[in-house]
Amino acid sequence: MNYITQKLDSIHRKKEFSCGKEILDNYIRKQAGQDIRRKLSACFVVADEDPALIKGYYTLSNTSISLETIPESVRKRLPESYTSIPATLLGRLALDSRFQGKGLSKLLLVDALKRCYDTSQRIASFAVIVDPIDPDAEKFYAAFGFIKLPDRGKMFLPIKTIKELFD
């Protein structure tokens, strides 16, 4: 599967992006470039026929989750010697308002999950973690099988589950 996204670059017109959530708009406009340079996150964008127009974006970075926060049904299959489990953080996912309601957010999520799965084949990652910004985002991720963690509303999807989508 090819990705529908590309790395955020200086050609992309970040100032035009508007998804309706100020925190996500400000991130792409003001902080994403700095985070990339500092190696804090990687940012991927969906461009339009106009390659500089950003339809949507997501960010990925490494993280870990405490073993004790993982639901017992999953935790029982993991070694007790680990106090934290390696994971990939899907930190932000946003779609410009002009392109919402057309199924692109689902494609963006699948693109992110594919990228996470591919990376997990080279660098260990047990799951993809998200921290939904609001109840609508939580419903969106739940519809794709993400499981709520008991700590502060984060959700996860095991790489093993993601593998079933792509193998």
Backbone as CSV, one residue per row, in Angstrom:
resi,resn,N_x,N_y,N_z,CA_x,CA_y,CA_z,C_x,C_y,C_z
1,MET,0.839,-1.191,0.000,0.000,0.000,0.000,0.875,1.243,0.000
2,ASN,0.563,2.153,-0.854,1.254,3.429,-0.863,0.596,4.355,0.145
3,TYR,1.374,5.293,0.655,0.826,6.281,1.579,0.165,7.401,0.786
4,ILE,-0.870,7.982,1.357,-1.508,9.132,0.714,-0.898,10.431,1.230
5,THR,0.023,10.300,2.170,0.620,11.475,2.796,2.083,11.624,2.414
6,GLN,2.579,12.804,2.702,3.987,13.102,2.543,4.442,13.900,3.759
7,LYS,5.745,13.968,3.967,6.254,14.738,5.101,5.961,16.216,4.906
8,LEU,5.622,16.878,6.005,5.432,18.321,5.980,6.732,18.970,5.525
9,ASP,6.597,19.948,4.630,7.766,20.578,4.034,7.515,22.085,3.958
10,SER,8.546,22.823,3.658,8.424,24.283,3.582,7.521,24.737,2.433
11,ILE,7.256,23.881,1.451,6.361,24.276,0.353,4.897,24.337,0.793
12,HIS,4.557,23.633,1.860,3.161,23.569,2.300,2.732,24.883,2.957
13,ARG,1.530,25.331,2.583,0.991,26.591,3.110,0.268,26.318,4.433
14,LYS,1.027,26.334,5.509,0.501,26.007,6.840,-0.492,27.053,7.348
15,LYS,-0.265,28.310,7.015,-1.114,29.392,7.538,-2.560,29.297,7.057
16,GLU,-2.797,28.605,5.935,-4.150,28.471,5.376,-4.951,27.368,6.051
17,PHE,-4.293,26.489,6.789,-4.982,25.332,7.362,-5.937,25.765,8.466
18,SER,-7.166,25.251,8.408,-8.163,25.548,9.434,-9.129,24.373,9.572
19,CYS,-9.046,23.698,10.715,-9.927,22.555,10.950,-11.063,22.900,11.912
20,GLY,-11.012,24.082,12.509,-12.051,24.478,13.447,-11.678,24.239,14.903
21,LYS,-10.524,23.665,15.139,-10.045,23.444,16.510,-8.735,24.228,16.633
22,GLU,-8.790,25.282,17.421,-7.671,26.218,17.505,-6.344,25.542,17.863
23,ILE,-6.381,24.599,18.773,-5.147,23.941,19.199,-4.494,23.177,18.049
24,LEU,-5.299,22.561,17.185,-4.766,21.817,16.032,-4.337,22.764,14.907
25,ASP,-5.084,23.850,14.725,-4.699,24.854,13.723,-3.371,25.504,14.107
26,ASN,-3.265,25.918,15.369,-2.033,26.567,15.824,-0.841,25.624,15.760
27,TYR,-1.064,24.348,16.014,0.040,23.405,15.969,0.667,23.371,14.574
28,ILE,-0.143,23.171,13.556,0.408,23.056,12.199,0.998,24.392,11.735
29,ARG,0.374,25.495,12.142,0.837,26.814,11.705,2.122,27.253,12.396
30,LYS,2.249,26.960,13.697,3.331,27.559,14.483,4.346,26.582,15.072
31,GLN,3.970,25.344,15.332,4.837,24.471,16.114,5.358,23.253,15.360
32,ALA,4.641,22.767,14.383,5.005,21.509,13.712,6.424,21.539,13.167
33,GLY,6.794,22.614,12.498,8.135,22.715,11.926,9.220,22.618,12.992
34,GLN,8.991,23.286,14.115,9.961,23.235,15.221,10.061,21.823,15.784
35,ASP,8.919,21.165,15.958,8.922,19.794,16.492,9.669,18.838,15.566
36,ILE,9.521,19.038,14.270,10.223,18.197,13.298,11.729,18.412,13.427
37,ARG,12.141,19.675,13.451,13.577,19.977,13.567,14.176,19.437,14.865
38,ARG,13.404,19.465,15.933,13.886,18.988,17.239,13.734,17.479,17.403
39,LYS,13.184,16.819,16.392,12.950,15.364,16.422,11.980,14.977,17.543
40,LEU,10.983,15.826,17.777,9.949,15.538,18.772,8.753,14.842,18.147
41,SER,8.519,15.086,16.866,7.451,14.392,16.155,7.731,14.457,14.660
42,ALA,7.064,13.578,13.945,7.073,13.610,12.485,5.665,14.027,12.070
43,CYS,5.569,14.888,11.084,4.271,15.389,10.637,4.087,15.026,9.172
44,PHE,2.941,14.420,8.886,2.610,13.982,7.529,1.349,14.701,7.076
45,VAL,1.326,15.143,5.822,0.205,15.916,5.299,-0.377,15.264,4.049
46,VAL,-1.668,15.497,3.850,-2.330,15.148,2.595,-2.418,16.446,1.821
47,ALA,-1.819,16.456,0.649,-1.867,17.647,-0.187,-2.969,17.478,-1.227
48,ASP,-3.286,18.539,-1.884,-4.319,18.555,-2.910,-3.650,18.480,-4.275
49,GLU,-4.438,18.649,-5.327,-3.852,18.771,-6.659,-2.834,19.902,-6.633
50,ASP,-3.132,20.894,-5.818,-2.174,21.955,-5.519,-1.281,21.390,-4.417
51,PRO,-0.050,21.016,-4.718,0.793,20.315,-3.742,1.126,21.112,-2.489
52,ALA,0.875,22.411,-2.497,1.178,23.224,-1.324,-0.015,23.331,-0.366
53,LEU,-1.207,22.957,-0.820,-2.411,23.038,0.003,-2.496,21.815,0.914
54,ILE,-2.683,22.042,2.200,-2.777,20.947,3.164,-4.250,20.627,3.417
55,LYS,-4.660,19.416,3.023,-6.030,18.967,3.291,-6.154,18.463,4.727
56,GLY,-5.117,17.812,5.209,-5.127,17.261,6.558,-3.730,16.869,6.961
57,TYR,-3.574,16.545,8.237,-2.260,16.132,8.721,-2.396,15.234,9.941
58,TYR,-1.304,14.535,10.239,-1.180,13.800,11.496,0.263,13.814,11.940
59,THR,0.466,13.568,13.230,1.825,13.501,13.771,2.042,12.149,14.434
60,LEU,3.288,11.691,14.372,3.685,10.438,15.016,4.955,10.665,15.817
61,SER,5.050,9.976,16.939,6.274,9.984,17.738,6.308,8.722,18.590
62,ASN,7.469,8.467,19.161,7.605,7.322,20.062,7.033,7.667,21.426
63,THR,6.540,6.655,22.106,6.046,6.820,23.465,6.108,5.463,24.151
64,SER,5.657,5.419,25.357,5.492,4.135,26.053,4.281,4.264,26.955
65,ILE,3.727,3.122,27.305,2.592,3.116,28.226,2.915,2.174,29.378
66,SER,2.451,2.560,30.521,2.673,1.754,31.712,1.950,0.422,31.567
67,LEU,2.642,-0.633,31.904,2.053,-1.970,31.818,0.769,-2.059,32.640
68,GLU,0.755,-1.408,33.788,-0.418,-1.517,34.661,-1.652,-0.782,34.137
69,THR,-1.486,0.092,33.137,-2.658,0.772,32.566,-3.317,-0.018,31.449
70,ILE,-2.646,-1.049,30.978,-3.200,-1.874,29.898,-4.260,-2.803,30.481
71,PRO,-5.403,-2.925,29.830,-6.460,-3.812,30.349,-5.935,-5.236,30.595
72,GLU,-6.430,-5.848,31.642,-5.982,-7.179,32.068,-6.042,-8.202,30.941
73,SER,-7.070,-8.142,30.113,-7.214,-9.123,29.031,-6.036,-9.080,28.060
74,VAL,-5.413,-7.927,27.900,-4.253,-7.774,27.029,-2.969,-7.959,27.837
75,ARG,-2.940,-7.403,29.031,-1.747,-7.417,29.887,-1.293,-8.831,30.239
76,LYS,-2.230,-9.760,30.403,-1.866,-11.119,30.824,-0.970,-11.834,29.817
77,ARG,-0.938,-11.338,28.565,-0.096,-11.945,27.536,1.275,-11.269,27.429
78,LEU,1.527,-10.298,28.289,2.792,-9.555,28.247,3.676,-9.947,29.417
79,PRO,4.986,-9.870,29.250,5.891,-10.234,30.343,5.779,-9.253,31.514
80,GLU,5.716,-9.779,32.705,5.595,-8.958,33.910,6.857,-8.160,34.197
81,SER,7.971,-8.541,33.595,9.234,-7.858,33.854,9.287,-6.451,33.247
82,TYR,8.380,-6.143,32.334,8.322,-4.809,31.741,7.443,-3.908,32.589
83,THR,7.939,-2.718,32.914,7.092,-1.749,33.622,6.385,-0.828,32.634
84,SER,6.986,-0.673,31.443,6.327,0.096,30.393,6.524,-0.625,29.063
85,ILE,5.600,-0.381,28.171,5.559,-1.066,26.881,5.759,-0.028,25.768
86,PRO,6.637,-0.310,24.791,6.856,0.644,23.700,5.612,0.776,22.815
87,ALA,5.374,2.004,22.386,4.204,2.281,21.555,4.516,3.457,20.636
88,THR,3.590,3.714,19.727,3.679,4.869,18.834,2.519,5.797,19.154
89,LEU,2.828,7.067,19.319,1.805,8.065,19.619,1.335,8.726,18.336
90,LEU,0.058,8.573,18.052,-0.592,9.349,16.992,-1.095,10.595,17.712
91,GLY,-0.230,11.610,17.748,-0.466,12.768,18.606,-1.561,13.695,18.135
92,ARG,-1.626,13.919,16.852,-2.629,14.829,16.295,-3.096,14.277,14.966
93,LEU,-4.360,14.482,14.683,-4.928,14.136,13.383,-5.996,15.185,13.119
94,ALA,-5.850,15.916,12.023,-6.782,17.012,11.745,-7.028,17.125,10.250
95,LEU,-8.226,17.541,9.914,-8.645,17.702,8.526,-9.152,19.126,8.337
96,ASP,-8.670,19.803,7.318,-9.124,21.156,7.028,-10.644,21.147,6.838
97,SER,-11.304,22.163,7.332,-12.773,22.254,7.283,-13.330,22.101,5.874
98,ARG,-12.589,22.536,4.879,-13.058,22.459,3.487,-13.179,21.022,2.987
99,PHE,-12.529,20.080,3.697,-12.499,18.702,3.224,-13.168,17.730,4.192
100,GLN,-13.799,18.251,5.223,-14.454,17.388,6.209,-15.752,16.826,5.646
101,GLY,-16.148,15.647,6.157,-17.398,15.024,5.752,-17.320,14.242,4.451
102,LYS,-16.115,13.986,3.956,-15.948,13.278,2.685,-15.192,11.967,2.844
103,GLY,-14.983,11.524,4.098,-14.293,10.256,4.343,-12.784,10.355,4.376
104,LEU,-12.247,11.548,4.202,-10.792,11.701,4.180,-10.161,11.455,5.548
105,SER,-10.888,11.748,6.621,-10.321,11.512,7.962,-10.079,10.021,8.176
106,LYS,-10.943,9.183,7.657,-10.738,7.728,7.761,-9.505,7.300,6.977
107,LEU,-9.353,7.844,5.778,-8.175,7.528,4.966,-6.894,8.008,5.641
108,LEU,-6.974,9.165,6.274,-5.819,9.707,6.993,-5.439,8.789,8.159
109,LEU,-6.440,8.304,8.889,-6.172,7.381,9.995,-5.572,6.078,9.471
110,VAL,-6.117,5.524,8.407,-5.577,4.284,7.841,-4.133,4.502,7.385
111,ASP,-3.860,5.640,6.779,-2.504,5.967,6.360,-1.568,5.985,7.578
112,ALA,-2.000,6.609,8.667,-1.192,6.669,9.891,-0.975,5.274,10.464
113,LEU,-2.030,4.459,10.495,-1.906,3.103,11.033,-0.964,2.254,10.178
114,LYS,-1.030,2.427,8.870,-0.124,1.699,7.977,1.319,2.102,8.250
115,ARG,1.547,3.384,8.403,2.902,3.871,8.676,3.397,3.326,10.020
116,CYS,2.510,3.297,11.027,2.870,2.752,12.350,3.178,1.263,12.251
117,TYR,2.357,0.530,11.525,2.579,-0.905,11.358,3.912,-1.165,10.655
118,ASP,4.164,-0.454,9.566,5.419,-0.638,8.836,6.620,-0.364,9.733
119,THR,6.560,0.692,10.502,7.650,1.032,11.415,7.822,-0.027,12.491
120,SER,6.712,-0.607,12.951,6.783,-1.627,14.017,7.490,-2.900,13.552
121,GLN,7.653,-3.051,12.234,8.372,-4.202,11.718,9.892,-4.025,11.862
122,ARG,10.307,-2.768,12.083,11.731,-2.465,12.243,12.081,-2.020,13.656
123,ILE,11.172,-1.305,14.305,11.393,-0.795,15.663,10.182,-1.200,16.493
124,ALA,10.429,-1.867,17.605,9.335,-2.424,18.405,8.313,-1.365,18.819
125,SER,7.057,-1.705,18.614,5.934,-0.887,19.057,4.772,-1.846,19.277
126,PHE,4.278,-1.898,20.493,3.202,-2.812,20.838,1.834,-2.313,20.378
127,ALA,1.675,-0.975,20.355,0.357,-0.408,20.065,0.494,1.017,19.544
128,VAL,-0.598,1.521,18.996,-0.727,2.934,18.652,-1.594,3.566,19.733
129,ILE,-1.116,4.680,20.264,-1.807,5.403,21.330,-2.366,6.700,20.753
130,VAL,-3.573,7.050,21.149,-4.163,8.353,20.819,-4.685,8.976,22.112
131,ASP,-4.776,10.288,22.108,-5.329,11.021,23.248,-6.406,11.945,22.676
132,PRO,-7.632,11.429,22.522,-8.687,12.188,21.834,-8.895,13.576,22.441
133,ILE,-9.046,14.552,21.563,-9.184,15.945,21.963,-10.564,16.258,22.546
134,ASP,-11.572,15.463,22.150,-12.938,15.705,22.617,-13.774,14.434,22.426
135,PRO,-15.027,14.433,22.890,-15.873,13.229,22.744,-16.079,12.781,21.300
136,ASP,-16.131,13.721,20.357,-16.285,13.338,18.946,-15.061,12.566,18.465
137,ALA,-13.884,13.015,18.853,-12.657,12.308,18.473,-12.615,10.934,19.134
138,GLU,-13.065,10.850,20.371,-13.103,9.556,21.065,-14.028,8.581,20.328
139,LYS,-15.184,9.053,19.884,-16.106,8.204,19.120,-15.475,7.762,17.802
140,PHE,-14.765,8.674,17.150,-14.092,8.369,15.890,-13.102,7.218,16.083
141,TYR,-12.247,7.325,17.090,-11.240,6.281,17.317,-11.887,4.977,17.797
142,ALA,-12.900,5.071,18.614,-13.587,3.869,19.099,-14.196,3.087,17.937
143,ALA,-14.673,3.799,16.923,-15.266,3.142,15.753,-14.240,2.295,15.001
144,PHE,-12.963,2.582,15.208,-11.901,1.815,14.553,-11.258,0.808,15.494
145,GLY,-11.881,0.588,16.644,-11.416,-0.453,17.553,-10.467,-0.007,18.634
146,PHE,-10.184,1.280,18.731,-9.309,1.755,19.803,-9.981,1.494,21.151
147,ILE,-9.176,1.078,22.113,-9.650,0.697,23.444,-9.223,1.770,24.431
148,LYS,-10.153,2.177,25.275,-9.875,3.226,26.252,-8.968,2.697,27.361
149,LEU,-7.946,3.471,27.683,-7.078,3.180,28.816,-7.617,3.916,30.034
150,PRO,-7.401,3.384,31.215,-7.959,4.025,32.404,-7.279,5.343,32.791
151,ASP,-6.153,5.673,32.178,-5.448,6.900,32.571,-5.797,8.078,31.665
152,ARG,-6.510,9.023,32.154,-6.778,10.304,31.503,-7.356,10.240,30.094
153,GLY,-8.041,9.204,29.740,-8.767,9.165,28.476,-8.002,8.726,27.249
154,LYS,-6.761,8.302,27.394,-6.030,7.819,26.231,-6.653,6.518,25.744
155,MET,-6.389,6.204,24.470,-6.903,4.987,23.862,-5.750,4.298,23.134
156,PHE,-5.882,2.991,22.923,-4.832,2.278,22.204,-5.424,1.238,21.276
157,LEU,-4.621,0.890,20.267,-4.963,-0.163,19.322,-3.705,-1.002,19.148
158,PRO,-3.747,-2.280,19.538,-2.553,-3.119,19.427,-2.084,-3.259,17.976
159,ILE,-0.785,-3.296,17.787,-0.205,-3.511,16.457,-0.704,-4.839,15.891
160,LYS,-0.903,-5.813,16.756,-1.415,-7.113,16.302,-2.765,-6.951,15.588
161,THR,-3.605,-6.079,16.092,-4.897,-5.796,15.460,-4.694,-5.053,14.140
162,ILE,-3.783,-4.084,14.138,-3.502,-3.315,12.927,-2.948,-4.220,11.834
163,LYS,-2.128,-5.177,12.223,-1.531,-6.123,11.280,-2.603,-6.821,10.443
164,GLU,-3.734,-7.130,11.042,-4.818,-7.809,10.330,-5.354,-6.968,9.160
165,LEU,-5.204,-5.652,9.256,-5.657,-4.775,8.178,-4.754,-4.848,6.946
166,PHE,-3.470,-5.138,7.169,-2.499,-4.975,6.096,-1.823,-6.257,5.639
167,ASP,-1.983,-7.343,6.348,-1.374,-8.613,5.929,-2.353,-9.485,5.172
